[in-house]
Amino acid sequence: MNNRVPASATPQMTMGMHQHMQPMQTMHQPMQVVVVEPYVYAALRSLIGKRAVLDTVRGSVSGTVADAKPDHVVIQERDSTFFVRCSEIVWIMPETGN
């Protein structure tokens, strides 16, 4: 098959001839989207090394905030480690020592 476009072809003709060729960007491919809540992240960072209670959509988690990343927080309680996605946090309450 001859793939050359005649010099007299109009843009509409050319488009029709090559319509079956789509660039890779327009194909349906999954795209990762990450939502960062900067104030939640800053609050969690300020609590590293301190005890806190996190209420999530699945219940509460309490313990020492071991680490905080933009997408998750690490809570340590005795021998258990919890990795909680920041998008699942409803509220955060620092525990006060009595």
MARSEZA-316655 format. One record per atom (N, C-alpha, C, CB): x, y, z. Coordinates in steps of 0.1 Angstrom, whole numbers, padded with zeros to 4 digits, always signed. Glycine has a CB too. Example, Ala and Ser with C-alpha at 12.3 -4.5 7.8 and 13.67 -1.06 7.14 Angstrom:
BEGIN
+0132-0057+0078
+0123-0045+0078
+0132-0033+0078
+0113-0045+0090
+0128-0022+0071
+0137-0011+0071
+0129+0000+0079
+0141-0006+0057
END
This chain:
BEGIN
+0009-0012+0000
+0000+0000+0000
+0009+0012+0000
-0010+0000+0012
+0005+0022-0008
+0013+0035-0009
+0009+0044+0002
+0011+0041-0023
+0017+0048+0012
+0014+0056+0023
+0017+0071+0020
+0021+0052+0035
+0022+0074+0008
+0026+0088+0005
+0013+0096+0003
+0035+0089-0007
+0013+0108+0008
+0002+0117+0006
+0005+0126-0006
+0000+0126+0019
-0005+0127-0015
-0002+0135-0027
-0001+0150-0024
-0014+0133-0037
+0007+0157-0031
+0010+0171-0028
-0003+0179-0029
+0020+0176-0038
-0013+0175-0036
-0025+0182-0038
-0035+0179-0027
-0031+0180-0052
-0032+0171-0017
-0041+0167-0007
-0044+0179+0003
-0036+0155+0001
-0056+0180+0007
-0060+0190+0016
-0058+0185+0030
-0074+0196+0014
-0057+0193+0041
-0056+0188+0055
-0067+0179+0058
-0056+0200+0064
-0080+0181+0053
-0091+0173+0057
-0089+0159+0051
-0104+0179+0052
-0083+0158+0038
-0081+0145+0032
-0070+0138+0039
-0077+0148+0017
-0059+0145+0043
-0048+0139+0050
-0053+0133+0064
-0037+0149+0052
-0061+0141+0071
-0066+0136+0084
-0074+0123+0082
-0075+0147+0090
-0082+0123+0072
-0090+0111+0070
-0082+0099+0066
-0100+0113+0059
-0071+0101+0059
-0062+0090+0056
-0055+0084+0067
-0052+0094+0045
-0052+0092+0077
-0044+0088+0089
-0052+0087+0102
-0032+0097+0091
-0065+0087+0101
-0073+0088+0113
-0071+0076+0122
-0088+0089+0109
-0068+0064+0116
-0066+0052+0124
-0054+0053+0133
-0066+0040+0115
-0045+0062+0131
-0032+0063+0138
-0034+0073+0150
-0020+0067+0129
-0034+0068+0162
-0036+0077+0173
-0023+0077+0181
-0048+0072+0182
-0019+0089+0186
-0007+0089+0195
-0010+0082+0208
-0003+0104+0198
+0001+0077+0214
+0000+0069+0227
-0007+0077+0238
+0014+0065+0231
-0006+0091+0238
-0011+0098+0249
-0027+0098+0249
-0007+0113+0248
-0033+0095+0238
-0048+0096+0238
-0054+0082+0241
-0052+0100+0225
-0045+0072+0242
-0051+0058+0245
-0055+0058+0260
-0040+0047+0242
-0064+0050+0263
-0070+0049+0277
-0060+0041+0286
-0084+0042+0277
-0052+0049+0293
-0043+0043+0302
-0046+0048+0316
-0028+0046+0298
-0044+0040+0327
-0046+0045+0340
-0037+0056+0344
-0045+0034+0351
-0042+0066+0351
-0034+0077+0356
-0034+0078+0371
-0039+0091+0349
-0023+0079+0377
-0022+0080+0392
-0025+0094+0396
-0009+0074+0397
-0034+0096+0405
-0036+0109+0411
-0034+0108+0426
-0051+0114+0407
-0026+0117+0431
-0024+0118+0446
-0028+0131+0451
-0009+0115+0449
-0037+0131+0461
-0041+0143+0467
-0033+0145+0480
-0057+0143+0470
-0026+0156+0481
-0019+0159+0493
-0026+0171+0500
-0004+0163+0489
-0029+0168+0513
-0035+0179+0521
-0024+0185+0530
-0047+0173+0530
-0019+0196+0526
-0007+0202+0533
-0009+0205+0547
-0003+0214+0526
-0021+0209+0552
-0023+0212+0566
-0023+0199+0574
-0035+0220+0568
-0029+0189+0569
-0029+0176+0576
-0015+0171+0577
-0039+0165+0569
-0008+0171+0566
+0006+0167+0566
+0015+0175+0576
+0012+0168+0552
+0013+0188+0577
+0020+0196+0586
+0017+0193+0600
+0018+0211+0583
+0004+0190+0603
+0000+0187+0616
+0006+0174+0621
-0016+0186+0617
+0006+0164+0612
+0012+0151+0615
+0027+0152+0617
+0009+0141+0604
+0034+0160+0609
+0048+0162+0611
+0051+0168+0624
+0054+0171+0599
+0043+0177+0629
+0045+0184+0642
+0043+0174+0654
+0036+0196+0644
+0036+0163+0651
+0034+0153+0662
+0043+0141+0662
+0020+0148+0660
+0053+0141+0653
+0063+0130+0653
+0070+0129+0667
+0074+0132+0642
+0070+0117+0672
+0075+0114+0686
+0065+0116+0697
+0087+0123+0688
+0053+0121+0694
+0043+0124+0704
+0031+0114+0702
+0038+0138+0703
+0024+0112+0712
+0012+0104+0711
+0000+0111+0706
+0008+0098+0725
-0008+0104+0698
-0020+0111+0692
-0030+0100+0689
-0016+0118+0679
-0043+0105+0687
-0054+0096+0683
-0058+0101+0669
-0066+0097+0694
-0059+0092+0660
-0064+0095+0647
-0077+0088+0645
-0054+0091+0636
-0087+0096+0641
-0100+0090+0638
-0100+0088+0623
-0112+0098+0643
-0103+0076+0618
-0104+0073+0604
-0118+0069+0600
-0093+0063+0600
-0120+0067+0587
-0133+0063+0583
-0136+0048+0587
-0134+0063+0567
-0126+0041+0592
-0128+0027+0597
-0126+0026+0612
-0118+0018+0590
-0124+0037+0619
-0123+0037+0634
-0111+0045+0638
-0121+0022+0638
-0108+0044+0651
-0097+0052+0657
-0084+0044+0658
-0101+0058+0671
-0073+0051+0657
-0060+0045+0659
-0053+0054+0669
-0052+0042+0646
-0047+0049+0679
-0039+0057+0688
-0025+0051+0690
-0046+0059+0702
-0016+0060+0693
-0002+0056+0695
+0008+0067+0693
+0002+0044+0686
+0020+0064+0692
+0031+0074+0689
+0032+0076+0674
+0044+0070+0696
+0032+0088+0670
+0035+0091+0656
+0049+0089+0653
+0030+0106+0652
+0053+0079+0646
+0066+0075+0643
+0072+0082+0630
+0068+0060+0640
+0063+0085+0621
+0068+0092+0608
+0055+0097+0601
+0076+0082+0599
+0057+0107+0593
+0046+0113+0585
+0052+0116+0571
+0041+0125+0592
+0044+0111+0561
+0047+0114+0547
+0035+0121+0541
+0050+0100+0540
+0037+0127+0529
+0025+0134+0524
+0013+0125+0522
+0029+0140+0511
+0015+0112+0520
+0003+0103+0517
-0001+0094+0529
+0006+0095+0505
+0008+0092+0539
+0005+0083+0550
+0012+0087+0562
+0008+0069+0546
+0008+0082+0574
+0014+0084+0586
+0016+0070+0593
+0005+0093+0596
+0027+0069+0600
+0031+0057+0607
+0028+0059+0622
+0046+0053+0604
+0020+0050+0627
+0016+0050+0642
+0022+0038+0648
+0001+0052+0644
+0029+0040+0659
+0035+0028+0666
+0028+0027+0680
+0051+0030+0668
+0023+0015+0683
+0016+0012+0696
+0021-0001+0700
+0001+0013+0694
+0029-0001+0711
+0035-0014+0716
+0043-0021+0705
+0025-0023+0723
+0039-0033+0702
+0045-0041+0691
+0038-0040+0678
+0046-0055+0695
+0029-0031+0677
+0021-0029+0664
+0025-0016+0657
+0006-0030+0667
+0025-0017+0644
+0028-0005+0635
+0016-0004+0626
+0041-0007+0628
+0011+0008+0625
-0001+0011+0617
+0004+0021+0606
-0013+0016+0625
+0001+0018+0594
+0003+0028+0583
-0011+0033+0579
+0011+0021+0571
-0014+0046+0581
-0027+0051+0578
-0026+0061+0567
-0033+0058+0591
-0034+0059+0557
-0034+0069+0546
-0040+0082+0550
-0042+0063+0534
-0034+0093+0547
-0039+0106+0551
-0053+0109+0546
-0029+0117+0547
-0056+0104+0534
-0069+0106+0528
-0080+0099+0536
-0069+0101+0514
-0077+0090+0545
-0087+0083+0553
-0088+0090+0567
-0083+0069+0555
-0080+0100+0571
-0081+0106+0584
-0093+0116+0584
-0068+0113+0587
-0101+0115+0595
-0112+0124+0597
-0107+0135+0606
-0124+0117+0603
-0101+0132+0617
-0096+0142+0626
-0084+0136+0634
-0106+0147+0636
-0076+0145+0640
-0064+0142+0647
-0064+0149+0661
-0050+0146+0639
-0061+0141+0671
-0061+0147+0685
-0048+0143+0692
-0074+0143+0693
-0040+0153+0695
-0028+0150+0703
-0032+0145+0717
-0019+0162+0704
-0025+0135+0722
-0028+0131+0736
-0020+0139+0745
-0025+0116+0738
-0027+0144+0756
-0020+0152+0766
-0016+0143+0777
-0028+0164+0771
-0003+0145+0782
+0002+0137+0793
-0003+0142+0806
+0017+0136+0793
-0010+0134+0814
-0014+0138+0827
-0006+0132+0838
-0029+0133+0830
END
